[in-house]
Every structure is written in C-alpha cells, then in structure tokens.
Amino acid sequence: MSKVALVTGAGQGIGASIAMRLANDGFAVALVGRTLSKVQDVADKITSNGQKAVAIAADVQNRDDMFRAVNEATEQLGDFNVIVNNAGVAPTTPIMEVNQDTLDSTWKINVGGTIWGTQAAVEKMRALGHGGKIINATSQAGVLGNPNLTVYGSTKFAIRGITQTTARELAADNITVNAFAPGIVKTPMMNDIAQKVADNAGKDFDWGMQQFAQDISLKRLAEPEDIANAVAFLASKDSDYVTGQTLIVDGGMVFQ
C-alpha cells in the first residue's frame, strides 16, 4: 500500500507542484484547499497519470476543518504518513500600514493553519500506531528580515519556532518535523509584480524579472518544482534522521 501525504494549499503554485512530485514518488496524495475546483483540477491531473489523489475542501485556519480533512484523507486513502502545511498568504505591509485585520488574518492562516495541521496529523499518526513526517512552509523572509514584510515575516519566523519546538516534543512518537524556506518563486503573482516593475521603468518583462534575480547567487528565480524537490527529500526515507531543521531553498540569498 502507498504511503499517504496531505498537502495544503495544493490548488496552485508551490502546493500543486509538491502534490504532483509526491505522487510521482509513489505517495497517494490528498490535496487540500479552500476552493474545491482548484484542488480537484490538480488531483485530476495526478489521477490521469495513473496515480492516486483525492481533493478535499478545507480552510486551514479552521481547526475542525483540518481534523476533518485528515480524517477524510485517511478514510479514502487508507493511511496517513506525511502532512505538508504549505497553505499561506503573503501580504506586503510596511510597518506603519499594518492593521488589525491583516495581522489577525495572516496569523490565523499561516500560523494557525500550521498548528491545526500539526495537531490533526499527530492525532492520526498516534491512532494508527506509527510515526510520520510533518513538513512546514516557512520562507527566506522567516530566516532574514525583509523590509515591508513585518506581518508575513513574523508568521514565518514563528513557523520556524513551531518546527523546532514540536520536533523536540514529537520525537518520542517517531514523528519528525522540518520546514522548507523558499526564496522568490515564479508564480502568476510574481509575474504580475515583475511586469509592473518593468512597465514603470519602460522596460520589458525579462528586465523586470531580473531585478528580483540580481540578489540571488544562481541569478534566477525558483521554479515551483525547485521547492517541490526539497520537500520530496523531507518527505522521503532519506530524511529519517533529520528533524527540527529549516531547509532554505532560495538559490543562494541567505547562507546559514
């Protein structure tokens, strides 16, 4: 029987790439997102390749939703071994523009979703009588402070702390907890930002994109697949002796 992985925020971008990579690696995958049609489209791509996937609608900031999603994944796929707490939002907020709604909603989704996903996964793994892997999405902005990312960065620094504390707490259950920290990733949102930068400067799209790549040692932005490759390692047997760590996947922006 295949091992089972659940990926939140799996309807697009990094989450979709992670789900597809884990399916290629032999996992049966549960794809979770707020919009069922989005995760269903990705699940359909996976199943069309002869791999096993199910789509589940859930809001990660709702604790009951996450417990229900983990239960559904287990019922439909037969086991539960890995959770990737990937879902998140990334507001750009200079410190003097931070308001209560932005602060509350970002923490509920990014931090709350990580905690609820962890709780639901641990409860299920314990009930099944085996260990597993918890993989959390932090960010380069959770390793090094970035201007205008006070709220987003604070949640990602917090997720690194959650990763370290739960790694110690859950080691006795044979559950490892690690995080991945992407840098700047090519997504539709990133493409829009680069185009605006280029338009404002009277330049073309490639010039706009290069402005974001110039501080990266490898001189290119990440593809979603670059991040999925790192998560695949953390989900695999090869990482069995790794816990409490943050794997930075940013092309050489931050060195630790």
Backbone as JSON, one array per atom type, in Angstrom:
{
  "sequence": "MSKVALVTGAGQGIGASIAMRLANDGFAVALVGRTLSKVQDVADKITSNGQKAVAIAADVQNRDDMFRAVNEATEQLGDFNVIVNNAGVAPTTPIMEVNQDTLDSTWKINVGGTIWGTQAAVEKMRALGHGGKIINATSQAGVLGNPNLTVYGSTKFAIRGITQTTARELAADNITVNAFAPGIVKTPMMNDIAQKVADNAGKDFDWGMQQFAQDISLKRLAEPEDIANAVAFLASKDSDYVTGQTLIVDGGMVFQ",
  "N": [[0.84, -1.19, 0.0], [0.49, 2.26, -0.76], [2.24, 4.98, 0.79], [0.71, 7.79, 2.44], [0.25, 11.19, 1.76], [-0.65, 14.45, 2.75], [-1.32, 17.6, 1.4], [-1.56, 21.0, 1.97], [-3.04, 23.99, 0.57], [-2.93, 23.23, -2.09], [-3.89, 23.8, -4.6], [-2.62, 25.35, -6.51], [0.46, 26.78, -7.82], [3.26, 26.45, -5.65], [2.22, 24.5, -3.88], [0.69, 22.82, -5.57], [2.73, 21.81, -7.2], [4.23, 20.44, -5.29], [2.4, 18.43, -4.53], [2.15, 17.01, -6.95], [4.78, 16.13, -7.33], [5.15, 14.46, -5.08], [3.26, 12.52, -5.65], [4.44, 11.44, -7.94], [6.57, 10.27, -6.68], [5.44, 8.11, -5.53], [3.6, 8.38, -3.49], [0.23, 8.24, -2.27], [-1.94, 10.93, -2.6], [-3.49, 13.53, -0.8], [-5.12, 16.4, -1.62], [-5.56, 19.58, -0.41], [-7.58, 22.46, -0.18], [-9.11, 25.75, -0.1], [-10.86, 26.23, -2.2], [-12.65, 23.94, -3.83], [-12.74, 23.24, -6.57], [-10.28, 24.03, -7.62], [-8.32, 22.4, -6.31], [-9.33, 20.01, -7.15], [-8.86, 20.04, -9.89], [-6.07, 19.77, -9.99], [-5.79, 17.32, -8.71], [-7.07, 15.72, -10.6], [-5.25, 15.81, -12.71], [-3.19, 14.36, -11.6], [-4.37, 11.82, -11.18], [-4.92, 11.19, -13.8], [-2.51, 10.37, -14.69], [-2.33, 7.88, -13.74], [-1.87, 7.77, -11.06], [-2.62, 8.05, -7.51], [-4.97, 10.2, -6.06], [-6.85, 12.51, -4.07], [-9.23, 15.14, -3.73], [-9.89, 17.63, -1.35], [-11.96, 19.92, 0.24], [-11.13, 22.47, 2.43], [-10.54, 24.85, 5.04], [-7.64, 26.08, 6.23], [-7.33, 27.68, 8.47], [-9.31, 26.99, 10.14], [-9.77, 24.93, 12.76], [-11.4, 22.62, 13.08], [-11.91, 22.0, 10.42], [-9.4, 21.15, 9.53], [-8.93, 18.82, 11.04], [-11.04, 17.3, 10.07], [-10.28, 17.11, 7.37], [-7.91, 15.59, 7.51], [-8.95, 13.22, 8.56], [-10.69, 12.49, 6.44], [-8.83, 12.11, 4.38], [-7.44, 9.91, 5.36], [-9.47, 7.98, 5.5], [-10.16, 7.72, 2.79], [-7.78, 7.05, 1.53], [-6.43, 5.22, 3.06], [-4.31, 5.33, 4.93], [-2.02, 7.39, 6.85], [0.7, 9.41, 6.6], [2.37, 11.62, 6.03], [2.28, 15.15, 6.38], [2.08, 18.2, 4.67], [2.26, 21.32, 5.55], [1.51, 23.72, 3.81], [-0.12, 25.84, 2.94], [-0.72, 29.36, 2.76], [-0.66, 32.98, 3.18], [0.61, 36.05, 1.82], [0.96, 39.01, 2.64], [2.04, 42.3, 1.68], [3.25, 44.61, 3.75], [4.21, 47.58, 4.88], [5.5, 48.7, 8.02], [4.01, 50.83, 9.18], [1.62, 50.59, 7.96], [0.34, 48.38, 8.8], [-2.59, 46.79, 9.84], [-5.3, 45.78, 12.06], [-6.92, 43.76, 10.92], [-5.34, 42.65, 8.83], [-3.16, 41.69, 10.31], [-4.43, 39.82, 12.05], [-5.72, 38.0, 10.26], [-3.6, 36.99, 8.71], [-2.0, 35.7, 10.6], [-3.81, 33.8, 11.55], [-4.15, 32.16, 9.31], [-1.5, 31.44, 8.38], [0.04, 30.73, 10.72], [-1.89, 29.59, 12.47], [-2.95, 27.65, 10.71], [-0.74, 25.97, 10.41], [-0.39, 25.0, 13.03], [-2.89, 23.73, 13.53], [-2.9, 21.84, 11.49], [-0.69, 20.33, 12.26], [-1.55, 19.33, 14.78], [-3.78, 17.75, 13.96], [-2.53, 15.87, 12.3], [-0.74, 14.59, 14.08], [-2.51, 13.46, 15.95], [-3.77, 11.58, 14.29], [-1.62, 9.98, 13.37], [-0.75, 8.88, 15.8], [-3.04, 7.43, 16.48], [-3.01, 5.54, 14.47], [-0.8, 4.17, 15.12], [1.86, 4.56, 14.33], [4.81, 6.41, 13.34], [5.67, 9.47, 11.57], [5.88, 12.22, 9.23], [6.08, 15.69, 9.5], [5.87, 18.6, 7.69], [6.64, 21.88, 7.28], [5.84, 25.08, 5.84], [7.97, 27.66, 5.79], [9.87, 30.54, 5.09], [12.27, 32.39, 3.14], [11.98, 34.89, 4.11], [11.42, 34.33, 6.69], [13.76, 33.71, 7.77], [15.57, 35.71, 7.43], [15.14, 39.13, 8.07], [12.95, 41.07, 6.06], [12.34, 44.15, 4.43], [9.14, 45.74, 4.6], [7.69, 43.46, 5.06], [6.62, 42.9, 7.55], [4.37, 41.67, 8.84], [3.95, 39.23, 7.39], [6.58, 38.13, 7.52], [6.83, 37.86, 10.29], [5.07, 35.78, 10.85], [6.31, 33.71, 9.52], [8.8, 33.49, 10.76], [7.78, 32.62, 13.18], [6.79, 30.11, 12.46], [9.13, 28.69, 12.0], [9.98, 28.52, 14.65], [7.9, 26.99, 15.75], [8.35, 24.65, 14.35], [10.83, 23.82, 15.41], [10.25, 23.5, 18.19], [8.16, 21.6, 18.21], [9.44, 19.49, 16.98], [11.19, 18.58, 18.97], [9.28, 17.88, 20.88], [7.77, 15.84, 19.68], [9.45, 13.81, 18.98], [9.6, 11.46, 20.45], [7.44, 10.06, 19.54], [8.28, 9.13, 17.16], [7.96, 10.94, 15.13], [9.0, 13.21, 12.79], [9.77, 16.68, 12.38], [10.08, 19.2, 10.12], [11.05, 22.09, 8.16], [10.62, 24.01, 5.12], [12.13, 26.65, 3.32], [11.33, 28.74, 1.0], [12.72, 31.0, -1.47], [12.39, 33.56, -3.76], [9.86, 32.8, -5.89], [8.79, 31.7, -9.08], [5.65, 32.5, -9.86], [2.21, 33.07, -10.86], [1.45, 35.44, -9.51], [3.94, 36.56, -8.9], [4.89, 37.03, -11.48], [3.14, 39.05, -12.31], [3.89, 41.13, -10.61], [6.55, 41.57, -11.46], [6.08, 42.42, -14.07], [4.78, 44.85, -13.63], [6.82, 46.32, -12.42], [8.6, 46.45, -14.58], [7.04, 47.83, -16.48], [6.75, 50.32, -15.21], [9.32, 51.23, -15.39], [9.69, 51.43, -18.05], [10.65, 49.22, -19.37], [11.18, 45.77, -20.57], [9.47, 42.61, -19.81], [11.35, 40.59, -19.07], [13.47, 42.13, -18.11], [12.27, 43.22, -15.84], [11.86, 40.91, -14.3], [14.49, 40.19, -13.86], [15.33, 42.07, -12.04], [14.57, 41.11, -9.63], [16.05, 38.85, -9.49], [18.69, 39.56, -9.23], [19.92, 39.61, -6.72], [20.23, 37.01, -6.1], [22.31, 34.26, -5.81], [22.44, 32.24, -7.77], [21.29, 33.56, -9.84], [18.7, 33.36, -10.87], [15.14, 33.12, -10.56], [13.27, 30.9, -8.44], [11.75, 27.95, -9.7], [8.51, 26.48, -9.17], [8.9, 23.74, -9.02], [11.5, 23.49, -8.06], [11.22, 23.94, -5.36], [9.49, 21.89, -4.69], [11.15, 19.71, -5.07], [12.86, 19.82, -2.87], [11.05, 19.47, -0.77], [10.26, 16.91, -1.35], [12.51, 15.44, -0.58], [12.4, 15.88, 2.22], [10.09, 14.52, 2.77], [10.75, 11.95, 2.3], [12.28, 8.69, 2.99], [14.95, 9.19, 3.13], [15.33, 11.37, 4.75], [15.05, 10.57, 7.34], [16.65, 10.88, 9.62], [16.67, 13.52, 10.14], [15.5, 16.3, 11.82], [13.66, 19.1, 13.11], [14.75, 21.04, 11.53], [15.32, 23.74, 9.16], [15.14, 23.87, 5.79], [16.64, 25.79, 3.5], [15.67, 27.1, 0.45], [16.56, 28.93, -1.79], [18.2, 29.64, -3.86], [20.55, 30.8, -3.09], [20.39, 33.21, -1.44], [20.36, 33.6, 1.27], [22.68, 32.53, 3.66], [23.34, 29.96, 5.9]],
  "CA": [[0.0, 0.0, 0.0], [1.24, 3.51, -0.83], [2.17, 5.93, 1.89], [-0.25, 8.85, 2.17], [0.67, 12.54, 2.1], [-1.64, 15.51, 2.59], [-0.69, 18.88, 1.09], [-2.5, 22.11, 1.99], [-2.74, 25.0, -0.45], [-2.45, 22.41, -3.21], [-4.6, 24.11, -5.82], [-1.83, 26.12, -7.47], [1.81, 27.18, -7.43], [4.15, 25.54, -4.95], [1.46, 23.38, -3.34], [0.36, 21.89, -6.65], [3.97, 21.14, -7.6], [4.58, 19.47, -4.24], [1.48, 17.29, -4.64], [2.48, 16.22, -8.15], [6.07, 15.47, -7.11], [4.96, 13.36, -4.14], [2.56, 11.46, -6.39], [5.46, 10.8, -8.78], [7.44, 9.49, -5.8], [4.73, 6.92, -5.07], [2.61, 8.65, -2.46], [-1.17, 8.61, -2.52], [-1.91, 12.32, -2.15], [-4.71, 14.29, -0.53], [-4.9, 17.81, -1.94], [-6.49, 20.38, 0.39], [-7.64, 23.88, -0.49], [-10.42, 26.35, 0.19], [-11.7, 26.13, -3.38], [-12.59, 22.54, -4.24], [-12.49, 23.09, -8.01], [-8.84, 24.2, -7.88], [-7.59, 21.19, -5.93], [-9.83, 18.9, -7.96], [-8.17, 20.09, -11.18], [-4.73, 19.21, -9.81], [-5.98, 15.89, -8.43], [-7.41, 15.06, -11.86], [-4.01, 15.66, -13.46], [-2.44, 13.27, -10.98], [-5.03, 10.54, -11.45], [-4.82, 10.89, -15.24], [-1.21, 9.71, -14.87], [-2.4, 6.57, -13.11], [-1.5, 7.88, -9.65], [-3.79, 8.16, -6.63], [-5.13, 11.5, -5.43], [-8.2, 12.95, -3.76], [-9.35, 16.57, -3.46], [-10.68, 17.89, -0.15], [-12.13, 21.34, 0.53], [-10.97, 22.8, 3.84], [-9.9, 26.13, 5.34], [-6.62, 25.71, 7.22], [-7.43, 28.47, 9.69], [-10.39, 26.4, 10.92], [-9.24, 23.7, 13.37], [-12.27, 21.49, 12.77], [-11.71, 21.68, 9.01], [-8.15, 20.39, 9.36], [-9.13, 17.47, 11.57], [-11.91, 16.6, 9.12], [-9.51, 16.81, 6.15], [-7.01, 14.47, 7.8], [-9.79, 12.02, 8.66], [-11.14, 12.13, 5.09], [-7.68, 11.58, 3.64], [-7.15, 8.56, 5.86], [-10.56, 7.08, 5.1], [-10.17, 7.49, 1.34], [-6.5, 6.56, 1.02], [-6.05, 4.03, 3.81], [-3.23, 5.52, 5.9], [-1.64, 8.8, 6.94], [2.13, 9.37, 6.9], [3.06, 12.91, 5.84], [1.49, 16.35, 6.11], [2.83, 19.38, 4.24], [1.5, 22.53, 5.91], [2.02, 24.64, 2.81], [-1.01, 26.97, 2.66], [-0.38, 30.61, 3.42], [-0.85, 34.24, 2.48], [1.84, 36.85, 1.9], [0.7, 40.44, 2.45], [3.14, 43.26, 1.73], [2.74, 45.62, 4.68], [5.13, 48.41, 5.64], [5.12, 48.66, 9.43], [3.0, 51.83, 9.53], [0.36, 50.27, 7.29], [-0.23, 47.16, 9.38], [-3.84, 46.99, 10.57], [-5.72, 44.63, 12.86], [-7.45, 42.69, 10.07], [-4.21, 41.99, 8.17], [-2.41, 40.94, 11.32], [-5.2, 38.68, 12.53], [-6.0, 37.0, 9.21], [-2.35, 36.35, 8.3], [-1.59, 34.77, 11.67], [-4.76, 32.67, 11.61], [-3.92, 31.25, 8.18], [-0.13, 30.92, 8.31], [0.44, 30.07, 11.98], [-2.98, 28.72, 12.88], [-3.02, 26.5, 9.81], [0.38, 25.07, 10.73], [-0.67, 24.35, 14.31], [-4.04, 22.81, 13.4], [-2.46, 20.71, 10.66], [0.19, 19.5, 13.09], [-2.38, 18.61, 15.75], [-4.59, 16.72, 13.29], [-1.63, 14.83, 11.82], [-0.22, 13.84, 15.22], [-3.6, 12.63, 16.47], [-3.99, 10.46, 13.38], [-0.46, 9.08, 13.4], [-0.8, 8.14, 17.07], [-4.15, 6.47, 16.4], [-2.61, 4.48, 13.54], [0.27, 3.41, 15.76], [3.17, 4.72, 13.69], [5.33, 7.77, 13.24], [5.4, 10.15, 10.31], [6.65, 13.43, 8.93], [5.38, 16.97, 9.41], [6.72, 19.5, 6.9], [6.02, 23.21, 7.35], [6.33, 26.11, 4.93], [8.39, 28.96, 6.27], [10.25, 31.39, 3.96], [13.5, 33.16, 3.28], [11.57, 36.03, 4.95], [11.36, 33.84, 8.05], [15.14, 33.45, 8.16], [16.2, 37.04, 7.41], [14.11, 40.16, 7.98], [12.8, 41.77, 4.79], [11.51, 45.36, 4.54], [7.74, 45.71, 4.16], [7.09, 42.15, 5.3], [6.53, 42.75, 9.0], [3.36, 40.69, 9.24], [4.28, 37.95, 6.77], [7.82, 37.63, 8.1], [6.63, 37.45, 11.69], [4.44, 34.45, 10.86], [7.26, 32.7, 9.03], [9.73, 33.26, 11.87], [7.05, 31.82, 14.16], [6.69, 28.73, 11.98], [10.42, 28.06, 12.3], [9.97, 28.2, 16.07], [6.97, 25.87, 15.92], [9.04, 23.48, 13.81], [11.86, 23.38, 16.35], [9.68, 23.04, 19.45], [7.4, 20.35, 18.02], [10.41, 18.42, 16.68], [11.61, 18.03, 20.26], [8.12, 17.33, 21.58], [7.18, 14.69, 19.0], [10.47, 12.83, 18.63], [9.3, 10.18, 21.11], [6.42, 9.4, 18.72], [8.91, 8.85, 15.87], [7.46, 11.93, 14.17], [9.96, 14.28, 12.53], [9.17, 17.95, 11.98], [11.04, 20.05, 9.44], [10.45, 23.18, 7.38], [11.31, 24.46, 3.92], [12.1, 28.11, 3.24], [11.55, 29.21, -0.37], [13.05, 32.39, -1.74], [11.44, 34.17, -4.7], [9.42, 31.7, -6.75], [7.98, 32.09, -10.24], [4.23, 32.19, -9.77], [1.46, 34.12, -11.56], [1.51, 36.68, -8.74], [5.28, 37.12, -9.08], [4.96, 37.53, -12.85], [2.41, 40.32, -12.36], [4.72, 42.14, -9.94], [7.69, 41.87, -12.33], [5.59, 43.19, -15.22], [4.52, 46.22, -13.16], [8.13, 46.96, -12.25], [9.12, 46.71, -15.91], [6.22, 48.89, -17.1], [7.08, 51.6, -14.57], [10.66, 51.64, -15.83], [9.73, 51.45, -19.51], [11.45, 48.08, -19.81], [10.37, 44.59, -20.86], [9.19, 41.69, -18.71], [12.57, 39.92, -18.63], [14.21, 43.09, -17.29], [11.58, 43.3, -14.56], [12.13, 39.69, -13.55], [15.9, 40.18, -13.49], [15.53, 42.93, -10.87], [14.39, 40.28, -8.45], [17.05, 37.77, -9.52], [20.07, 40.05, -9.14], [20.5, 39.32, -5.4], [20.27, 35.56, -5.94], [23.61, 33.78, -6.29], [22.27, 31.49, -9.02], [20.81, 34.53, -10.84], [17.38, 33.06, -11.42], [14.1, 32.85, -9.59], [12.95, 29.48, -8.31], [10.55, 27.34, -10.26], [7.82, 25.71, -8.12], [9.49, 22.4, -8.95], [12.7, 23.54, -7.22], [10.77, 23.82, -3.97], [8.93, 20.55, -4.55], [12.27, 18.76, -4.96], [13.34, 19.85, -1.48], [10.02, 18.87, 0.06], [10.3, 15.47, -1.61], [13.54, 14.89, 0.31], [11.92, 15.89, 3.6], [9.01, 13.53, 2.88], [11.27, 10.62, 1.97], [13.04, 7.94, 3.99], [16.3, 9.75, 3.19], [15.4, 12.41, 5.79], [14.6, 9.98, 8.62], [17.48, 11.32, 10.74], [16.65, 14.99, 10.12], [14.32, 16.87, 12.45], [13.82, 20.43, 13.68], [15.58, 21.85, 10.63], [14.73, 24.53, 8.07], [15.9, 23.73, 4.55], [16.49, 27.03, 2.73], [15.69, 26.8, -0.99], [16.42, 30.28, -2.32], [19.19, 29.91, -4.91], [21.71, 31.49, -2.55], [20.12, 34.55, -0.93], [20.71, 33.56, 2.69], [23.57, 31.42, 3.97], [23.39, 29.63, 7.32]],
  "C": [[0.88, 1.25, 0.0], [1.17, 4.27, 0.48], [1.29, 7.11, 1.46], [0.31, 10.19, 2.64], [-0.48, 13.5, 1.86], [-0.91, 16.83, 2.4], [-1.76, 19.97, 1.13], [-2.07, 23.18, 1.0], [-2.29, 24.37, -1.74], [-3.12, 22.73, -4.54], [-3.81, 24.86, -6.88], [-0.4, 26.26, -6.96], [2.61, 26.09, -6.75], [3.4, 24.31, -4.45], [1.1, 22.35, -4.4], [1.59, 21.12, -7.1], [4.4, 20.1, -6.57], [3.7, 18.23, -4.37], [1.85, 16.4, -5.82], [3.81, 15.49, -7.97], [5.91, 14.28, -6.15], [4.21, 12.2, -4.79], [3.54, 10.71, -7.28], [6.38, 9.9, -7.96], [6.72, 8.3, -5.18], [3.74, 7.14, -3.94], [1.2, 8.69, -3.05], [-1.35, 9.98, -1.87], [-3.32, 12.87, -1.93], [-4.4, 15.76, -0.73], [-5.99, 18.64, -1.25], [-6.41, 21.84, -0.03], [-9.02, 24.42, -0.18], [-11.39, 26.21, -0.97], [-11.58, 24.72, -3.95], [-12.22, 22.38, -5.71], [-11.0, 23.19, -8.33], [-8.07, 22.93, -7.52], [-8.07, 19.98, -6.72], [-9.13, 18.87, -9.31], [-6.77, 19.47, -11.07], [-4.82, 17.71, -9.53], [-6.29, 15.12, -9.71], [-6.16, 14.85, -12.73], [-3.2, 14.49, -12.92], [-3.06, 11.92, -11.31], [-4.98, 10.18, -12.93], [-3.5, 10.23, -15.58], [-1.17, 8.34, -14.2], [-2.0, 6.58, -11.64], [-2.75, 8.18, -8.82], [-3.83, 9.51, -5.95], [-6.59, 11.76, -5.16], [-8.15, 14.44, -3.44], [-10.29, 16.78, -2.28], [-10.75, 19.4, 0.07], [-12.02, 21.57, 2.03], [-10.25, 24.13, 3.96], [-8.92, 25.89, 6.48], [-6.73, 26.51, 8.51], [-8.54, 27.97, 10.62], [-9.93, 25.05, 11.45], [-10.09, 22.48, 13.0], [-12.11, 21.04, 11.32], [-10.47, 20.81, 8.83], [-8.27, 18.97, 9.91], [-10.01, 16.66, 10.63], [-11.13, 16.21, 7.87], [-8.57, 15.63, 6.36], [-7.8, 13.17, 7.92], [-10.26, 11.55, 7.29], [-10.01, 11.51, 4.28], [-7.38, 10.15, 4.06], [-8.21, 7.56, 5.42], [-10.49, 6.73, 3.62], [-8.9, 6.82, 0.84], [-5.88, 5.45, 1.87], [-4.95, 4.16, 4.83], [-2.98, 7.01, 6.01], [-0.21, 8.87, 7.43], [2.83, 10.72, 6.88], [2.03, 14.02, 5.71], [2.44, 17.46, 5.71], [1.94, 20.59, 4.5], [2.0, 23.68, 5.05], [1.18, 25.9, 2.65], [-0.58, 28.22, 3.42], [-0.71, 31.81, 2.56], [0.36, 35.12, 2.73], [1.55, 38.33, 1.65], [1.98, 41.27, 2.51], [2.66, 44.45, 2.57], [3.88, 46.37, 5.36], [4.61, 48.56, 7.08], [4.0, 49.64, 9.76], [1.66, 51.59, 8.83], [-0.29, 49.0, 7.82], [-1.51, 47.52, 10.13], [-4.26, 45.69, 11.24], [-6.18, 43.47, 11.98], [-6.32, 41.92, 9.38], [-3.43, 41.14, 9.14], [-3.15, 39.67, 11.73], [-5.36, 37.6, 11.47], [-4.73, 36.26, 8.8], [-1.88, 35.34, 9.35], [-2.53, 33.58, 11.76], [-4.48, 31.66, 10.51], [-2.53, 30.62, 8.27], [0.26, 30.14, 9.57], [-0.65, 29.12, 12.46], [-3.06, 27.48, 12.02], [-1.93, 25.49, 10.08], [0.12, 24.31, 12.02], [-1.81, 23.35, 14.19], [-3.66, 21.6, 12.55], [-1.57, 19.76, 11.44], [-0.62, 18.69, 14.09], [-3.14, 17.47, 15.1], [-3.72, 15.56, 12.83], [-1.13, 13.96, 12.98], [-1.31, 12.93, 15.81], [-3.81, 11.39, 15.6], [-2.83, 9.48, 13.4], [-0.43, 8.25, 14.68], [-1.89, 7.07, 17.02], [-3.79, 5.29, 15.5], [-1.43, 3.67, 14.07], [1.61, 3.48, 15.07], [3.57, 6.18, 13.66], [4.96, 8.4, 11.9], [6.24, 11.4, 10.19], [5.72, 14.63, 8.82], [6.33, 17.96, 8.74], [6.0, 20.85, 6.79], [6.65, 24.19, 6.37], [6.68, 27.37, 5.7], [8.82, 29.76, 5.03], [11.63, 31.96, 4.2], [13.23, 34.37, 4.18], [11.33, 35.62, 6.39], [12.73, 33.46, 8.57], [15.9, 34.77, 8.29], [15.1, 38.08, 7.25], [14.14, 40.88, 6.64], [11.93, 43.0, 4.96], [10.11, 45.12, 3.97], [7.05, 44.37, 4.35], [6.97, 41.87, 6.79], [5.57, 41.65, 9.4], [3.7, 39.31, 8.69], [5.52, 37.35, 7.41], [7.64, 37.15, 9.53], [5.99, 36.08, 11.75], [5.43, 33.38, 10.45], [8.39, 32.45, 10.03], [9.06, 32.38, 12.92], [6.98, 30.35, 13.74], [8.01, 28.0, 12.16], [10.49, 27.68, 13.77], [9.06, 27.02, 16.37], [7.64, 24.57, 15.45], [10.05, 22.94, 14.81], [11.25, 22.81, 17.64], [8.92, 21.73, 19.28], [8.32, 19.2, 17.63], [10.9, 17.77, 17.96], [10.46, 17.29, 20.95], [7.65, 16.0, 20.99], [8.19, 13.6, 18.65], [10.17, 11.46, 19.25], [8.23, 9.39, 20.36], [6.98, 8.95, 17.37], [8.29, 9.71, 14.76], [8.52, 13.01, 14.01], [9.21, 15.52, 12.07], [10.26, 18.82, 11.37], [10.3, 21.13, 8.65], [11.27, 23.42, 6.12], [11.08, 25.95, 3.78], [12.38, 28.56, 1.81], [12.02, 30.66, -0.4], [11.98, 32.98, -2.64], [11.12, 33.14, -5.78], [8.57, 32.25, -7.89], [6.55, 31.58, -10.07], [3.49, 33.26, -10.56], [1.51, 35.46, -10.83], [2.87, 37.36, -8.94], [5.45, 37.7, -10.48], [4.28, 38.9, -12.99], [3.24, 41.44, -11.74], [5.89, 42.55, -10.83], [7.26, 42.71, -13.53], [5.32, 44.65, -14.83], [5.82, 46.99, -12.98], [8.71, 47.35, -13.61], [8.37, 47.86, -16.58], [6.57, 50.25, -16.53], [8.42, 52.14, -15.02], [10.77, 51.74, -17.34], [10.56, 50.33, -20.1], [10.54, 46.89, -20.11], [10.28, 43.66, -19.65], [10.47, 41.05, -18.18], [13.42, 40.83, -17.76], [13.59, 43.17, -15.9], [11.87, 42.1, -13.69], [13.57, 39.67, -13.04], [16.19, 41.05, -12.27], [15.4, 42.13, -9.58], [15.44, 39.18, -8.36], [18.46, 38.25, -9.2], [20.73, 39.78, -7.78], [20.57, 37.83, -5.1], [21.58, 35.04, -6.54], [23.48, 33.04, -7.63], [21.63, 32.31, -10.13], [19.54, 34.1, -11.56], [16.4, 32.86, -10.28], [13.83, 31.35, -9.55], [11.73, 29.13, -9.15], [9.84, 26.61, -9.11], [8.41, 24.32, -7.94], [10.76, 22.37, -8.1], [12.33, 23.35, -5.76], [10.24, 22.41, -3.72], [10.03, 19.5, -4.4], [12.78, 18.67, -3.53], [12.33, 19.2, -0.56], [10.01, 17.36, -0.13], [11.36, 14.79, -0.76], [13.04, 14.8, 1.74], [10.81, 14.87, 3.83], [9.51, 12.11, 2.74], [11.98, 9.97, 3.14], [14.44, 8.52, 4.16], [16.45, 10.81, 4.29], [15.04, 11.88, 7.17], [15.4, 10.48, 9.82], [17.61, 12.84, 10.77], [15.38, 15.46, 10.8], [14.65, 18.22, 13.08], [14.55, 21.41, 12.79], [14.73, 22.66, 9.63], [15.65, 24.44, 6.86], [15.62, 24.95, 3.67], [16.67, 26.72, 1.25], [15.48, 28.12, -1.72], [17.47, 30.63, -3.37], [20.42, 30.65, -4.41], [21.46, 32.94, -2.22], [20.58, 34.67, 0.52], [21.61, 32.35, 2.91], [23.61, 31.21, 5.48], [24.06, 28.29, 7.53]]
}
